[in-house]
Amino acid sequence: MQRRTLGDGLSVSAIGLGCMGMSEFYGPRDDAESRAVLARALDLGIDFLDTADMYGPHHNEELIGAFLAGNKTGVKVATKFGIVRKPGEYARSIDNSAGYMRRACEGSLKRLGIERIDLYYVHRVDREQPIEETMEALADLRRAGKIDHIGLCEVSAATLRRAHAIHPVTAVQTEYSLWTRDVEAGILPTCRELGIGFVPYSPLGRGFLTGRFQAGTSFAEGDFRASLPRFLPENAKLNGSMVEVLRAMAAHKGCTPAQIALAWLLAKGEDIVPIPGTRRIGYLEENTAATTMPLSHEEMAALERAIAGIPVAGERYTDEGLKGVNA
């Protein structure tokens, strides 16, 4: 597995594993299957696991903690705080206060069974609290040896600059894929100017870019994609045009649409580490293989030309999900 370096020296596998779906949001969970996926990820050289305290809530960290009890060597764990949810509810509030942060960090450490979090993200920025105060509290956690690196999620370029002036930010995590490219206008160039790594989540458009979904797809109970604007039948039909482009290039290259989508992201820069999520070993192996099939300059240019005129229909979240985005 190739390696990449985020920000101020965090070395990780070229792609990581997003673990959220092992706990909720994408239908019923299966802990045994998820543990098998985690084990296979390590076998394949993936050592960068991404979780958050609100996934479950708490179940995802507990799952990873149980797995890490026998597999700690070399694994880098990223987790997050700041989104507060009640079990069984999608509604959320945001809390970046120093007191809540300390409690959240201690809770994550206990559930994960580790002494220090490799990368601790602010999951969503509280617009009512100065980012300087949040960063100062995070710096205190780092000095105390509770965390090693600091990250921010779904943050604006202006807020990132203010945060980085207080303490170096190692990575920004934001949705980035062929159908979500907002970051290219501001936050990604800012990361590069400041020497901050970039971690795209949902690099496969929550599965849509794999070609497995289309207008009228039925989702399992508990799969929140059924409510997302881009997956609504009228929008999914329009968004299928981008999938057809991926299918055509995949057929030409002898791979899958998912591998094209990931190879495109990996080619966008050595400072980018996508974290595709999955609960299936087959998809994990497919995603990992994307690191071995780079796109040439000509292929990148052809793909960019093909998708240039294709609009994306629908917001990426509901109004509730957009809380704290670009804060």
N, C-alpha and C positions, 0 to 999 in steps of 0.2 A: 504493500500500500504506500503510495506517495504521501509525503508530509508537507504541511504548510504551517506558516507561523503567523499568528494573530497578534497584532499590536505590539506590545512591549515584551515579546518573547515567549508567548504561549504556543508551544509546538504541538500540533494535533494531526490526526489523519486527514487526508485531503477531503474526505467527506465524513460527516458525523452521522449519528443516529438520533432522530427526533423520536422521543418515547411517549409523547402525549397520548397518542391513539391506543396505547396499551392499556389505558385506564378508562377513557371515556371519549365522547364526541363522535366516534365512528362505529357505534353499535356495541353489542355485548363484548365484554372482555374475557380473555382466557389466559390466566396467569402462567399456566404451564407452557403454552405456546409462546408467550412473550419471553419467558426465561430461555427457551430454546433459541429464539431470535437473538437475544442478547449474547448468548454463548457463541452463536455462529458469527455474529458481528466481530467479536474478539478474534475468532479464528481467521477472519478475513482481513484483519489488521485495522479495524475501526476501533479507535480508543477514545473517541469523543462522544459522550452520552449527554443528551440534552433533556432536561426535565424542568419542573416547576412545582412549587408547593400547592398551587391551585388545581393541578391536574388530579382529579379524583373527587374532591380535594384530598391531598396527602397520599392517596393510594399509590401514585406513580413513584414518588420518592421512596415509599416503603418497599415497593416491588424492586426497585433498583438497589436499595440498601440490602435487601435479602440476597440478591444476586451478587453484589459486591463483597458480601461476607466471605466468599471463597474465591473472588476474582479481582482483588484490588490492584494488583501489580500493573503499573503503567496506565491505568484508566484515568482519563480526565473527565471530571463531572462538572457540567454547567447546570445551575438551577437558578430560580428566580423568585422574587418576592414583589409584593405591591398590589396584586389583584386579590381582592377578598371576596370569596363566594361561600355561600352556604351549601352543604351537600344536597345534590339533586336539583339545584337551581343554576340557571345560566346567568341570571342577573348578577352584576358585580359592582363593587365600589373600589376605589383606589386609595391606598394608604402608604405614603412614603415617609412617615414620621420616624424619628430616630428610635423611639421606644418600640414601635411595632417592628421596625427593621431588626433590632436586636433579638426580639422574641422569635421573629420568623427565621432568622439565621440559626438560632439555637435549635429550633424545631427541625429545620432541614438537616442540620448536622446529625441530630439524633436519629431521624428516620433513615438517613443515608448510611449511618454507621461509620462516618469518616471524621477526621479531626479538623480538616480544612477543606473548604469548597474551592475548587480550582478557578472557576469563573462564576461570579455572582452578579446576576443582572437585576436591574430595576425593570420589572415586567411591563409596567406602564407608568409613565411619569404623571405625577399629580400636578395639574396646572396651577393649583392654589398654593403650592409650596415651592419656594425658591430652590432651583436645582443645586445651587451652591450648598444649601443646608443638607440636602440628601447626599451629596458627594463627600462632604466633611464627615458625615456619620459613617459612610462606607469606608472612608480612609481610616477611621477609628477601628473598624472591624478588621481591616487589613493589618494595622499595627498590632492588634491583639492576636494575630495569627489565625483568625477565624476564616478568612478568605484570602486568596492569592491574587486574583485579578478581578477587575470591575468592568461590567458591561451595561449597556442601555438598550432597551427594546423600543422600536417604533417611535423614535425620538426625532425632532426636527433638527435641521442643521444648526440653527441659531442656538438651541438649547444644548446641543452637543458641544459647541465651542465653549459655552459658559462652563459646562461640566468639566471638560478636559483642562480648562485653565486652573481648576481646583486640584484635580488629581488625574493622572493619565488614565484614559479609558482604553481598555484592551480590545473590545469588540462591540459592534452594534449589530443587533439582530432585528431584522425587519423582513417582511414578506418580499420575495423577489423571485420572479420567474418570467417566462416568455409572455405570460398574460398579466403580469403585475410589474411594471417597470418604472413606477414613479420615482424610485430611489435614484435613478440615473440623472435626474435633474438637479438634485441638491445634496442629499445625505451621503451618497456614495462618493462623489468628488470631495466632499468635506472630510470624510474618513481618510481618503488617500492623501489629502493635504496634511492632515494631522498624524498620519502614520497609524491609523486605527484599522484593525481587521474587520471584515464584514461577514456575517453569518446569515445567509438567506434561509428562512423557514418556508415551508410549503413550496419547495422548488418545483414540484410537479403539479402545482395548482390544486392541491388536495385531491390528487388522483385524476383530475379531469384531463390533464395533458398526456396521460398514459393511453388514452383512447378507450378506457373501460366504461365511460359514462356517455350518455347521450340524452337527448330530450325524451322525457317520459321514464327515465330510469327510476326504479323503486328502491328506496333506501331502507335499511334495517331500522327497527325501532331504536331510538336514541342516537341516530346518526344526524348530527346537526347540519350536514350539507343539504338536507331536504329543505331547510329554511334559508339557505344562503342565496342571495339574489342571482349570482352567476349560474347556479344550478337549477333555477326555476325553468320549466320547460321552454318558455318563449326565448329566454336568454341562452340556455344550453344549445338550442338549435343554431343560433347565430354563432356561438363560440366554437361550434364544431368545425368551422372553417379552419381555425388554427390547428386543430388536431389533424385534419387532412394533410396539411403541409408537413407536419411531423411524420405522419405515416409514410408519405411519399419519400422523404429523405431517409427514413429508417429502412425502407425497402431497398433504396439505392445503396445504402451503406451496409446492409446486412445486420441490422440491430433492431432495437425497439424504439417507439416514440419516447418512452421514458428516458432511455439512454441518450437520445438526441437532446432532450431538454436539459439533462444534467450536464452533458458534455458542453453544451452552450454556456451554461453558468460557469463551469470550471475554466473555460477559455476566456472568460471575462477578466481574469486577473488572478495572480498567485495569492492575493490577499483575501480571496473568497473561499469560504468553506461551507458548502450547502449541508443541510441536515435533513435529508428526506426521512420521513417516518414510515414505518410499516410494522405490521404484526405477522407477516408471512415470510418464511425463510426464502421462498422463491423470489419474491420481490426484492428482498434484501440483497440477494446474490445478483439479481439483474441490475440494481442500482449501483452496487459496488463495481461491477464490470464497466460502468461508464468511465471510470478513471483510466481505463486501458485503451479507450478508443477516442482519442482527441479529434476534434474537428479542425480541418485545415483552414487557412485564411480564406481560401476559395469557398469552402463549405459554409463557413461563418457568414461570408458576404451573401451567398445565395440564400441562406436561411433568413437573414435580415431583410433582403429584398422581398422574399416571399410573404413575410408577415407584416411588412410595412403598411400595407393598405387594409389590414384586417382590424376592425374595431373590436374592443372587448365590451360585451354587454353585461351590465349589472355591477353594483358595488361588490367589494370583496367580503364585506361583513354586513350584518344588520346594524341598525343604529346602536344597539346595546354593545355589540362587538367592537364598534368603532370608538368606544370610550378610551381616551388616552392615546389614540393613534396620532402620530405627527405632533406630539405635544412639545 
